[in-house]
Amino acid sequence: MDTQVPVRSATRASRMLRFLAGASLTIIGLLTGILVMMLSEGGAPDEPRTEFRLVERVGLPDTLPEEEFSEGLAGALQLSQAFRSVANRAVPMVVSIETESRWRLRRPTEDDPSGDGSSGSGVVITPHGHIVTNYHLLEHAAEVRVTFADRSEHDAHIVGMDPSTDLAVIRIAPLPEGELMPITFGDSDAVLPGDWVLAIGNPLNLASTVTAGIVSALGRSVEIISSQLRVENFIQTDAAINPGNSGGALVNLHGELIGINTAIATSSGFYEGYGLAIPANLVLRIVHDLIDFGEVRRGYMGVSLTNVDTRLARTLGLGTVHGAFVERVHVGSAAEKSGIQVQDVILRLNDQAVTQTNQLQSAVALYHPGDEVALTLWRDGQQKKVMVTLLGQEDPAVSAWLSSIGIRSGGIPEMARYFPRWGLVLRNMQDRDQEYFAGRRGVIIEKVADTGVPEEISTSHLIERMNNSRVRTVEQAGEILAEARYGVLLLVVDEELQSREVWLEIPE
């Protein structure tokens, strides 16, 4: 018997198979889609998803009215414009300074790692070519070259230096009238913490760099100046300063010079937020003397001082911790003549309150020999006023005191002497010089401070004879130079131990 499969039953089975196949494909598609989504999102479906949306411009918050926002924006734009204006005006007045040393036994320094020469900055202060910079940049300089922001280069000579304040003045040949604009000095006594300032210089060989910050503190003393008569009353700023900024300008928002950038407080050798600048009022006082006399003519009180601390203030019955405590009064000094005594506390100089020792030293440094200052003292539980007439280095008592600590005229070391008339700084020989020049004797040219000096005469050279007379000391050389009317004939020994005779005229 033939068995016939019902047509309807076969059709139903076929339909069922097609349904199951389609359902399977649909499920596989859904699973595949989920898997793709998981892989593309980099996580499981239950992980939180980052929501992205277009950000629309929103209105100002209710806490800041639009008019106040506009005023704040206007203020920021004004500050930016002030920075730009000051930079445009002051940058051309700040120069790059490169020095070359011919003294081969030099020790490397922060500004002169190789010992071959230093690089730093300077600020134009007169239309006649005078530029102020740091003493430590020029301390061993034989040649000095100045580069302006417009890349023009000029040779310069040293006019004068002051180790006590780390200041120096150099000069380039005067430019045509109107081409050299000096910076304007501001009143550094009016500077307060929080004031905006700009530092301008050439850090890390980056020419004409401008950084902004505020005055962080006043009256800093960090004992970075090596002179025993150091005057440190630095302005501290957080404007970025690095090696190469030395000698550059610190200016206020009027474009006025309020300080000469000199040092940084750092553990790494680079900027860490603490820059130090010499106040402009002190700079102005020092550069006037250096330009006029080639040295600083400073008045001395003749005392040794220390700061007043809490314990000392209580012992002396002072209501506050301030003033400069007198530890010693030098014999024959201006202080002794005026009646100042050991254990006095100097509270005021004229109308200026004395907060600490370095601030008093900086204030006294502004005066010349013969100037009279009024001091307010604290003695035996009460105030007392005295008048002090400052003495100069020509006074026997001052001269003896300075000599006892190895200092002579203008803060120059005892073994060296500056001869402005001849443009030379000469010094006595040391043991290392005796070895270097193979036992030959004479005086060493410490510095050449005038462009009129012949090229054959240079820093670190030895002068054996003057006008056929042997010289062994600076004093002997000074006597010969003082008697000369037009010039002197020098026998000079150079670094190669070659001798030559050179006629040195009195520079004009």
Protein Blocks (a to p, Z undefined) as FASTA:
>chain_A
ZZdddfklmmmmmmmmmmmmmmmmmmmmmmmmmmmmmmmnopafkbccdddddddddddd
fklcfklmmmmmmmmmmmmmmmmmmmmmmmmmpccdddddfbfkbccdfklmnonaccdd
dddfbfnopacddfklmmmccbdcdddfkopacddddfbdcfknopacdddddddehiac
cdddddfklpcehiacddddjeehighiacddddfbghiaehlafbfkbccdddcdfbdc
dehjgopacddfkopafbdcfbdcdfkopaehiacdddfklmmmmmmmmmmnopacddde
hiacddddfklmmmnopabdcdjddfbdcehiaklmnopaehiacfbgcjbccfbfklmm
mmmmmpcehiacdddddeehiacddddddddfklmklmmmmmmnopaehhiafkbccdfk
nopacddddfklmmmnnopacdddfbacbfkbcfklcghiacfbgghiacfbfklmmmmm
mmpmkbccdddddfkopacdddddddZZ
